[in-house]
Amino acid sequence: MVTSGRGLGRLASPVTANVLAVVAVLSVAAVIWLEVLIHEGNLGQNVLNLVILITIGAAGLVVARAQPRNPVGWLLLASALGLALSYAGGSYAVLIYRQGHRALPFGPVAVLLNLLWAPGIVTFGLIVLLFPDGRLTRGWRRVMWAYLAVAGCWPAAIYAVAISTIAGHRIQLDSGGGLTVIDSPAGSAAWLGTLEELILPLIVAFWVLILARQAARYRRATGEERAQLKWLLWGSIVFMLSGTVTVLASTLEPKPSAVIQVAEVIALVALNAFPLSIGVAILKYRLYEIDRVISRTLAYVIVTGLLVGCYAGVVALGTDVLPFRGSVAVAASTLVVAALFNPLRRRVQHAVDRRFNRAGYDAELTVAAFAARLQDAVDPAAVQADLLGAVQRSLEPVYASVWLSRE
């Protein structure tokens, strides 16, 4: 038991968070490349999906690195990774089953990866329930297991239908790479539609119960905890309503009207409220005491967004405007992004530190001022206090002390 705990402790580390984030970024790059190749699907919707993914992933990476033993960060990061793999799998499946590239391998795997959006929706309830520290009373732990037992039936049923469809060689995909039998259950899969009509309202009921718990905590909370919960509740309610509209519109009405389509687009945009609200709680109200890594994380998030945009722009320019083949444009984009990384990172880090972390921005000035004062100092106690103050202002450690040798 002790060895297992230590193994889990090592696994839940900043290194693991970095690896998952890198895999998610590579999946996003694969989605962009595949979308350029297939020229199919709703580009605007795909961009909105990627924005949601990046927002969730950034919040999850920050929390997982700062508090590796807190499940909230890992759930956010896992959701982002699952969505990234879902989009990449859907685009790859379109390339195989809709555009006739049947010689490409792992087609069934791509179809199954595309369905990872379903567990991601279930994860939403867990994130809200465990926010902010991952601790639950015995009664709420029972609620959590009941929620997993009920809500888990939905992705399990979806995967059962998908595996049956793949085994029967009846794969038919929509423009997004999803199985049409999942969106419009019929024939031997008609039971899925009936199950969804029963399960989805229960999932929403659990969400309402979980939000009621956090609302009760909000009424009792004070100070920063109250502000954190306020943002969580706002983002969760908007996300819950938007997700309900999106799921019900796609599952219960296979051929939506123009009004329903507009409502789906608005709901898709509003899904960003949940990760954005968590991001605000983290950055503005210093959730999880991670203010010392905020500036560095924010800088890398901005750099990642700029590089992804640059990568997509160069690929699109090379394939649609200039007479380059897809592989040449991708290679050129990779070289451009690699060349821009370090200069862009330095400039963005400088700007972020200047705006959000003045102590880090003025670190060199602080050290120089301390050295100048040290020349005229004669009292050891004053020098020690001045040194601790300079270190605190420059590095912002949780704890600092000075050891003086008497030899």
N, C-alpha and C positions, 0 to 999 in steps of 0.2 A: 504493500500500500504506500509506503514512504517513497519507494523508488518511482512508482507510477506518478505520485504527486509531483516529484521533482521533474519527471519527464514532461508532464503537462506544463509545469512552470517554465521550463526551458522553451517549450514549443510556443507558449504565449509570450512572445518577446517582441521588442521593437524590430528585430531582424525579420521575424515572420511577417509582421505588418508591412515592412518594406517590400518583401518578396511578393505578397499578395497585391500590393499597390502596383508593382512593376508589371505583374501578369495582367492586371486590369488595364493599365496603360497600353500594353502591347495588344490587348484585345481590341481596345478602341482604335488603335492604328490599323489593325486588321479589318475592322468594320469600315473605316474610311476607304481603305484600299479596295475591299470587295465591292463597296457601293459604287466606286468609280468604274469597276469592271462590269458590273451587271447593268447599270443604268436603269434600275427598276425600283419601284417603291416610291413612297412619299418622302422627298428629301427634307421638307420642313419638319415633318413628324420625327424623322430620324435625328435631326439636329436637336430637337427638344428632348428626345430620349437620351442623347449623349450628354446634354447639359444636366439632366437629372442624375445621371450616372456619376458624372464628375463631382457634382455637389455632394452626393451621398458618400462617395469614396474619400473626398477630402476630409469631411467631418469624421468618418470612421478612422482614417489614418491618424489624425491628430489625437483622438481619444485612445486608440489602441496603443500608440507609442507612449503616451503619457501614463496610462494606467493599464498595463497589460492584463491584469487580473479582472478587469471590469468587462463584463460581457457586452455592454452596449457598443463599445467601439468595434469589437469583432463582428457583431451582428450587422452594423452599418457597413463595414468593410466587406463582409461576405455578401451582402445584398448588392453592393456595387460590382463585385467580381462576378456574381451570378448574372446580373443584367448585362455586363460586358460580354460574357460568354454566350448569353442568349442572343444578343444582336449579331455577334460574329457567326454563331451557328446558323441563324436564320439566313444571313446573307450568303453563306457558303452553301446552304441547302438550295437556295434559289438558283445559284450557279449550276448545281448538278441537276435538279429535278425540273426546273422551269426553262432553263436555257440549254439543256441537252448535253452538258459536259459529264456524261455518265462514267467516263474513265477515271474521274477524280475519286480518290478513296474517302472512306469514313463518312459517306452520305447519311446513313442511319444515325450515326453518332451526332452529326450536326443537327438533325431533326430533333433528337432528344435534348441536346443542349439548348435549342431554341425555347424549350418549355420551362426553363429555369425561372421565368418570370412568375410562375405560379407559387413556388416556395418563397420568392421574394415578397409577394403580397402578404403571405402568412407571417413572415418575419416582422412586418410592420407592427403587429400587435405586441410581439415580444419586446421590441425596442421601447415602445411607449410604456409597457408594464414595468420594465426593469430600469427605466430612467429615474434618477441619474446615477445611482451607485451600484445597481444590480442586486440589491438586497430585498428580500421579500419575507413577510411573515408566513407562518405555516399555512394559514387559510388562503393567502394569495398564491402560495406555491401550488396548492391544490387547484386553484382557478387556472394557473398557468398550464398544468398538466391536462386539465379538462379542455382548455383551448387548443392545445396541441393535438389532442386526440380527435377533436371534432374537425378543426381546420385542416389537419394533416390528411384527412380523407379526400379533400379536393385535389391537391396535386397528385396524390396516389392514384385516384381515379383517372386523372388526365394522362398520367404515364401508362396506366394499364391500357387505355384506349390507343395511345400512341404505339406501344409495343405490339399490340394486336394488329394495328394497321400496317406497321412495318413488316411484321412476320407474314402477313397476307399479301404483301407487295401491292398495296392499294394507296401508295403515297401520292397525295395531291396537296399542293401547297398554294397559299395565297402569295401576294406580292411581297409580304414581309418575311416569308419563309416559314410561317406557321401552318400546321396541318388544318385543312379546311374542315375535317371531321370534328376537330376540337371546337371551332367557332360555330359550326352548324351540325350538331350531332344528329345522325340519321341512321336508319337500318339497325345493324347490330350494336351501334354505339348510341342509340337513342336514349338509353338509360342514363348516360352522362348528363343530358339536359335536365332530366328529372331530378338527378342527384344535386345538380347545381341550384335548381330552384329551391331545394331544401337546405343545402349547406350554406350558400352565400348569405341568406338572411341571418343564419345562426352566427356566422363569422362577424357580420356587422353588429349583432347584438353583443358579442363578446367585446368588440371594439368600444361600444358605448359603455359597457361595464368598466372596462379598463380606464377610459377617459373619466368616468365618474370617480374612480379611485383617485386619479391625479387631481381632479377638481377639488376633492375633499382635502387632499394634502395642500393644495394651493390656498384654501381658505384658512388653514392653520399656520402656513409658513409665513416667514418674515424676511425682510432684507433681500439678499441676492438670490436665495432659494426661491422666494416668491416670484422674482423677476424671471428666473430660469423656467419655472413651471408655467408662467404666463405665456412665454414664447412657445414652449412645448405644446400647450393646449391649443393655442391658436393654430400652429402649423399642423397639428394632428387632426383637428376638426376639419380644416380645409382639405387635407390630404384624404381623410376618410370619405368626405362627400364627393371629392373628385374621383377617387378610386372606385367608389360605388357606381357613379355615372359611367365611367369608362368600362368597367367589367360588365355591368348589366346591359349597356348599349351594344356591346360586341357579342355577348352570349345569348341574349334574349331576343335581339332583333337583327337577324343576319343581313338584311338589306335596309340599312338605316336611311331615313329621309334626310333632306338637306338640313332641317332644324336639328336633328339628332347629330349629324356630322359636325355642325358648328359647336354644339354642346360638348362633343367629344374633344374637339380641339381646345376649347376653353378649359375643360377638365384636365387635359394633358398638361397644359401650361401651369395650372394651379397645383399639380402634383409637386412642383418644386417647393411649395410652401413648407413641407415637412423637413427636408434636409436643410433648407435655408434657416428655418426657425432654430434648429439644433445648432447650426453654425453661429447664429447670433448669440445664443445662450453661451456657447463656448468662448467666442471672441470678445463679446461685450461685457459679459458678467463673470469671466474667468472661471468657468465651470471646470472642475477637476484640478484646479490650481495649476494650469498649464500655461500661464501667461509668459513664462520664460521661453517657451518654444513656439509661441504664436507667430512671431515675426518670421522665423525661419520657415515654418510650415506654410504661412500665407504666401511667402515669396515663391516657394516651389510650386504651389498651386497655380499662381499667376503665370509662372514660367511654363508650366505644363500646358495650360490653356493656350498661351501664345504659340508655343511650338506645335501643338496639335492643329491650331488654325493655320499656321504657316505651312505645315505638312500637307494639309488638305488643299490649301490654295495652290501650292506648287504642283501637286498632282493634277488638280483640275485644269490648271493653266497648260501643263504639258500635254495632256491628253485631249482637251477640248479646243484649245486655241492654237497651240503650237503643234507641228507635225511630228510628235514623238509617240512611240509606242508606250503602252502602259508600264512595262518593266523598266524602260529607260527613265520615264517620269518618276517612278517610285524611287529608283536609285538616286536620281538627282535630288529629290526631296529629302532623302535620308542624309545625303552629304550636306545640304543646306542647313538642316536642323542640327546636325552634329557640329557644324561650324558656328552656329549661333548660340549654342547652349551656354558656354562659359561667359561670353560677354553679356548676354541677356540676363543670366543669373546674377552677375555682379551688379548690373544697373538696377535690376528689380529689387535685390536685397538692400541696396543703398537707399532706394526710394522708400521701401517698406520700413526699414529701421528709422529713417528720418521722420516718418509719419507715426509709427506705432511703438517704437522702442528707442526713445531718445538716449537712454543710458548706453545701449549698444552702439548707437550712432556716434556718441561722444566719448567712447571708451578711450581712444588715444588721447584726447584732450584731458580726460580725467587722470590718466597715468602721468602725463607730462606735468600737470598741476601738482600731483602728489610728490613727484620727484623734486620739483622746485621748492615745495614746503619742507621736504626732508633735509635740504641743505642747511637750514637754520634751526632745525628742531634739536632739542637737548633732553627733553623729558621722555623716557622710554614709554611711559603709560600713554602720553599724548601721541607718540608715533604709532603705537599699537592701535589706538582708537582710530587714528587717521587712516592707517592701512586697512582696517576692517571696513571703514566707510567707503574707501576707494574701491575695494573688491566688491562690496555690495552694490554700489552704483554701476560698476562696469559689467559684472557677471551675473548679478542677481541670484546668488545661490540660496538654497533653502537654509543652510547653516554654514557658518564660517567661524574659525577660531585661529589663534596664533599661538604657536609653541615656541618658547624662548629657552635656549640652552644657557645654563649658568656656568659652563666651563669657559 
